[in-house]
């Protein structure tokens, strides 16, 4: 039984088709990285999958209990502390203040967010700390599915790697499934069980590749060699570094 299933998803903006006939299924506990050229509709597909955007065509089946989402920008409330930002979905759900406080601490520990930083406002936090806060906010609801929409694009390479390791560790500990949108093939190979490639023009999934080994346990050499093999020898990946300027703001 798939925990998320997309069937025949199609969408258009201002009469122009941006997605068409997209089929994708993700199994429980599976982390799938969705890659493709910039502007091909990856983020739109993620927003449809999570329910932010209604598809023009097709069906989304969600067989999970709770989901979280991490966006490219942290999207923190500037007037609230890090702790209050993390607790926000619990507050919406009517969770008691005492339980909120306890679950915020647990979520902060999962992303290695120092407790001294929980009382700070977003403007007082570094970019990495803000993204840790956003990830903790997604994890505090104890999801069995998490959507990641290019969450580490703005981070430098060393910080991006630390964030990837946090995601891998959290996914392993909580056994949640995930759809991870990225344009970075190295990132995809590091964190995913399987890579799905969206067609250059969003016309379905062009193909998929299951990755050997376990996320987080692949040696850097193996990650590098896998990426080079994909880029140099696998026609499925020949367009992933293209840019469709019509769809890029």
N, C-alpha and C positions, 0 to 999 in steps of 0.2 A: 504494500500500500504506500503510495507516494504521499509525502507530507505537504507538498506543494505541486500542483499540476496546472500548466498553462496549455490550453487547447485552442489553436487557430486564432491567436491574439492578433488583432489588427487595430491600428489607430491612425488618425490623421489630424493635422493642424492646418486650419484655414484651407481645407480642401485638398491638401497635399498629403499623400500617404507617407507615414514615417515608419510604420511597422505593418507587416502583413504575414499571416499564416505562421505565426511563431508558436512552436510546440516545445515545451520543456517540462521535465518532471524531476523532482528532487526527493531522494529517499530520506527516511529518518536518520539523523546523525550524520548526514552527508553534507560536505561543504563544496559547493559548486561555484567556480569562478566564471563569470561571464565577461569575455573580452570581445573586442571589435574596434574598428576604426572610430576615431572621434567623430561624433555627430551621427552615428548609425542608429541611435535610439536605445542604447543600453539603459540609461537612467530612466527614460520614459517607460521601458518595460518593467524596471524595478518598481516604479511608482504605481503601475497598473497591478503588479503582483501583490503589493502590500495593501492596495485599496485606496491610495491617495487619488488616483486617476481612474475613471471608468473607461474600459476599452470600447472602441467603436464596434468591434466584432470579437467573437470568441468567448471563452469561459475560463475563469480562474477558480480552481478548487483548492481550498485551504483545509487540510486535515491536521491542523495543529491546534493547541489550546491557546497559547499566547505568543505574540511576536514582539520583537523590539526592532528599532531601526536606527542606524548611524549614518548621518549625511556627510557630504563632503565638507561642509562647514559645521562646526559644533552646534550651532543654533541654540545657544544657551540664553536664558533670560538674563539680561544685564543687571536687573535690579535684585536678583536673587543670588544667594551664596551658592557655592558649588554643592553643598549638602542639599540645599533646597531645590536646586536644579535636578539633582539625582532623584530626590524624593517626589518630584512633581507627578509622575504617572501613578505613584502609590496614593498620593493625595486625591487625585481624580477618581481613583478606585475606592475611596472611602476607608483606606487602611488607617488604623489608629496611629496617633502621634508616636507612641512608644514603639510600636512595631516598625513604623517608618524609620525611626532613628536607628534601630538595630539593623534593618535591612540595608540602609544606606552605608553603614560601616562595613558590612559584608561585601557589598558591591564595590566599595572603594578599595578594599583589600584585594579584590580580584584583579583590579587594574593597576595595582601598586600606586594608588593615589595617597599621598601622605595625609594623615589625619589633620595635620596642622594647616593643610590647604583647604579643608572642607569649609572653613568659615570665611574664605576669601571670595570676593566677587570676580566674575570672569575677567574684568579688566586687569586684575591683579595676578592673573595666572598666565603662564607661558602658553604658547601654542600647543605644545605637547600635553600640558596639564588640562587645557580646555578639551582636547580630544579625549583624554582619559575620562574626564567628567562625562562627556557625551556617551562614551562606551558604557560607563557605569550606569548611566540613566537607562540605557537599553537593557542591561543585564539585571537591574534591580527588580524587574517584574518576573524574574525567573522564567524566561521565554524558552519555548522548545523550537523556535525558529527566529533567526535574526537576519535582517536585510542590511547590507553594507553598500552604500552608494559612493564609491570612490573616496573613502573616508580619509586616506592618507596622502592624497595628491599634493597638498601644500606643504608637507613636511620634508625635512632634509633626509638624506638616505639613512643615516644612523638612527634617527628618531623613527623613521618609517619602519625600520626593521624591528625596533623594540615594540612598536604598536602591533605589528604582525604577530610577534611572539605572544603578546597578550591575547590576541584573538584566538590563536591556536590553542593556548593553554585554557582559555575560558570554554572554548568549544569542546575540548577534550573532557574537562571537568564536569560540564553541565550536559554534555551529549546533545547539544542543540544542532539542528540543521541550519544551513545558511546559504543565501545567495549573495555572492560577493562581486560587485561590479568594479572592474578595474581596467585601465588601459596599459598597465605594467605587467608584461608577461613574466618577469622574474617574480613579482609578487604573487601572481596566479599560481605559478609552479611551487612556490614555497608553502602556500597555505591550503591549497585545494586537494580534494580527492579526484576531482574531474574538472576539465576545462571545456566550456561550451563557447563556440565562436559565432557571434551574430553576423549575419550576412552584411556585406558592405553597405547595402541600402535598406537594411532592416527587414529583408524578405525571408524570414525564417531563420532557423539555426543552421548555419552552413555546415557544421560538423562538430563532433565532440571527441575528446581524447581523455581516456582514463590514465591517471598518473601512477607510476609504480611507487611503492613505499608508503610511508605515513607522513602526513603534514607535521612539520616541526622536527622530524627525524632525518630529513633528507640533507645530506652533506652539501655544502656550498658548491663543491665541484660538480655534483650530480645536478643541482639546480642549473648551474651555468651551462653544462653540456646539454641538458634537456632543452633549454631555451635556444641554444645555438642550432640544435637539430631541428627544432620546430621552424625557426626562421630561415634556415638554409636549405632544408630538405623536404619540408612538409608544405604542400601548396595551400593547405587550409589556412595557414598563417601569413600568406604573402601580402595581405592587404591590411593587417591589423594596425600598422603605423600610418595609414593614410588618414587624411582629414577631409571631411565633407564640410567645406566652409559655409554651405547654405544652412547647416544645422548648428553651427557653432557661434555662440554670441560673442 
